[in-house]
Amino acid sequence: MKNYKAIIISALLFASAGVFAEEHAAGALKHAEHAVTHGKAGHAPVLVEHAEKALDHAKTGESVATGEAKTHLSAGIKSLEDSIAHGKQNHAEIATKSAEEAVEHLKAANL
């Protein structure tokens, strides 16, 4: 009986970690999409704000994600870091391209 309880508890913990990662990946995607929108409008400082929020969510999700989702979250994090660096230099066009790459990776992580 103890073995069954342990198996059930382990399964629930594993499933909840996946949900936790998905929630943060979705939050990261939302903010990355806002970063792209503002970047296309030439608003580099606002792009940075959203990219930083997306980065926080992506890092949290990456810490519990596994497999392909983790791979895409890691790639999205790299793109967000690039976007933030260029946005802080007021290079909205380059920052936007990096944010768009992040969006693609974050979409893939949400599948």
Beta strands, then each sheet from edge to edge (+ up, - down):
end
